[in-house]
């Protein structure tokens, strides 16, 4: 949930106090809890494959896709969550390599992963989902955050284009706003700016639960 209405909030986006007034998240389940839940529901224990990859490196991404294919044969859901914030600063003061690095991770990374894993999604017969983690920054114009906000706008359009190209084959491509939660991107809690402390109050479980809720429901048309 966003902070109380009226709180100074540089991250306030459209719908924060309309759409999100009914949004909530429950307790997040760890891997061992999911396994226990599966057993108690007489379901097969899940299989987990842990991979380390560089989303900006084509060979690294393709190797990961090959390992997933070898282990599972197909893919049902792809979540592009990798992202960086970059450095704060005005455009004329920015370092080009640092500015472009944000797009390299946030846009090129999502593109490379999507490109490599779409063939695995198409091998499935059930619903197929690509969830891209965007940001309210895609809808804001905040000085000193140009690279990040440009990257998130680009991610929105990439999501739409993937949906346009592959929805006839059963792929649903969506973006989500992950909420105002403290992650490694924002740095440690003690370094959070005072004006952000009343805003960054959510947890990653909010978006995780929302993704699970979304893919567990009937297919929704793009709007």
Secondary structure, 3 states (H helix, E strand, C coil): CCCCCCCCCCCCCCCCCCHHHHCCCCCCCCHHHHHHHHHHCCCCCCCCCCCCCCCCCHHHHHHHHHHHHHHHCCCCEEEECCCCCCCCCCHHHCCHHHHHHHHHHHHHHHHHHHHHHHHHHHCCCCCEEEEEECCHHHHCCCCCCHHHHHHHHHHHHHHHHHHHHHHHHCEEEEEECCCCECCHHHCCHHHCCHHHHCCCCECHHHHHHHHHHHHCCCCCCCC
